[in-house]
Amino acid sequence: MSKHDDPNTVSPYRDIQQVDDKHALEEVERTLSPDLGKGNQQRYDKVDKELAKYVADEAFEISEEENSRLRRLIDKRVLAIMITTYFIQAIDKGTLSFSSIMGIINDTGLHGQQYAWLTTCIYITILIVEYPQNYIIARVPIAKYLSFMIVAWGIVLACTALCKNFTGLVVVRTLLGLFESACQPAFVILSSIWYKREEQASRVTYWYMMNGAQQIVGDRPLKSWQWLFLSYGIVSVLYGLFVGWWMPDSPMRAECFTEEDKRLMVERVRSNQTGVQNRKFKKEQVYEALKDPQVWGYAVVQLCTTLPTSGLGSFQGLIIKSFGFSMLETQLLAMVLGFYIIMVLLGSVWIVKKTNQNLLTMLGFCIPSFIGTICLMTVPSETKTQKVGLVICYYITLSFWSAQTLALSMLSRNVGGQTKKSVAVALNFIIWATGNAIGPQVFLATDAPRYFIAFATHLGCYSLLVVVIVGLRFYLKYQNKKRDELAAAGVQEAADAKMVHAFEDLTDKENPNFRYVY
């Protein structure tokens, strides 16, 4: 006999007289935590023991002034670390692109597709280790683990300066993928732990736009590729040690904050209803994650954006230089690209803040990518004016990055349950790594310097991206409509203003009070 058939279980639908959408009711009943209807009190047996010490019985109001004060404290300790860490990682990854015009190809005897494989091997490694990484991240002190991984990737990066051939480069690049694979998943989790839903899109954007910042400063100081890798590696090691000292693992373990501030920091994210911490592995949440259309939607967005990104990033120097620019001019033009990427990401998050439309904003920023790519394939590269125009087309092609960033923030905001979230994040970055691994491979040496096959592939990615964005919008809007109907029909758990079950590690599907952002 199922729990729903148990006569001792009070159905959470006891007050329903009529629901227009019976199918919607049945679907929610199948996934709803079966004992939600037993009362309007928090079930502490379902709350993480460490978290339970700081959780109130029900929601209480925190003033806007107090919220702002707490947010500034968190930004200082958490956001500052995420931004700086991602900036350093972006520079570390960008060193390969910079070194391509500084002699590494000739000095190490690379030929054919070997240069492309130096990027691909990183993402094949990430693809393999991503789920174990997410499993570990959910169960260890996250700041200390991140500190160790930064130190490790710094050591590996510095060792690149010693490489003399393709084999040596593949080994260090593979290890680099292993240690860097913890960074982005950790940041998605940290964003959901520390920040309210309405704050997460901007926070994810702030650290993700460091991809643009590295374009501006990443290749200025040095002319030797060996010194480039060595200097950035040493900086990464020193910085990793600082992270372990400065950054708190969670609100509950933050010795830098008072006990009262810790309680308030936990309470301020109650409205997220995605939880803060729960180290218990729940098999049913794994199955739910793998069957959830929105989880796969976010993953496909990553595939459609990282496949173009990784190729364009790895071959950026070679593409711009092929338009007839010198090495110095190519470096200066890369700086302009960095500014453009930052403008795109900040612009998209500003639009989302003003309109509260995530998916429509993503859709709008796909349009310049179509235009830029088509121009790169059709405009000849003969006159100076045409060459400058092609560089501008290359810039606007990268407008789709806003979709990648906003999809990450939607993942952190729309997936509840710690096991489900770890699976969703792992799947997201497995697909992310797949796209990054494939990306450089579509830039064929035989297709240089205009790379028509690669750009045609990118057009296919943007087309699929549009389909997925539209599909996600319809799906999430429909899910919210069903829950609103339940609330209107009298299901108290679907309209719980006190959010008493917010920290019980319920998934978004188990919690009828949850509403999706789209």
VENKA-V431116 format. One line per field, one symbol per residue. ss: DSSP state (h for helix, s for strand, l for the rest). psi: psi as a letter, one per 20 degrees, with the letter a starting at -180 (. if undefined). A space follows every 50 residues. Layout:
ss: ???
psi: ???
This chain:
ss: llhhhllllllllllllllllhhhhhhhhhhllllhhhlllllhhhllhh hhlllllllllllhhhhhhhhhhhhhhhhhhhhhhhhhhhhhhhhhhhhh lllhhhhllllllhhhhhhhhhhhhhhhhhhhhhhhhllllhhhhhhhhh hhhhhhhhhhhhlllhhhhhhhhhhhhhhhlhhhhhhhhhhhhhllhhhh hhhhhhhhlhhhhhhhhlllllllhhhhhhhhhhhhhhhhhhhhhhllll hhhlllllhhhhhhhhhllhhhllllllllllhhhhhhhhhlhhhhhhhh hhhhhhhhhhhhhhlhhhhhhhllllhhhhhhhhhhhhhhhhhhhhhhhh hhhhhllhhhhhhhhhhhhhhhhhhhhhlllllhhhhhhhhhhhhhhhhh hhhhhhhhhhhhhhlllhhhhhhhhhhhhhhhhhhhhhhhhhllhhhlll lhhhhhhhhhhhhhhhhhhhhhhhhhhhhhhhhhhhhhlllhhhllllll llllllllllllllllll
psi: prhhiphipppikhjpgppgnhhgghghhhipphkhjirlqpnhiippgh hhijprhrqqppqhghghgghhggghhgghggggghgghggghihgggih jjjhgghjkqrcjhghhhghhghgggggigghghgghijrohghgggghg gghgggghihiipirggghgghhghghghiiifghhhgghhhghqqgiih ghgghghhiihhhhhgihkghqiphghgggghgggggghhhgghhhpqhr hhjniiqrhghgghhghijgihkjrgpojppohhhggggiiohhghghgh gggihhghghghghjgghgghijjqrgghgghhhgggghgggggghgghg gghhiknghhggghihghgggggghhhhpqmgrhghgghhgghggihjhi hhggghhghhghhioqpggghhggggggighghgghhhghiinphijqii lhgghhghhhghghggggggggggghhgghgghhhgghijohiilnhili jhjjkqrhhhoiippqq.
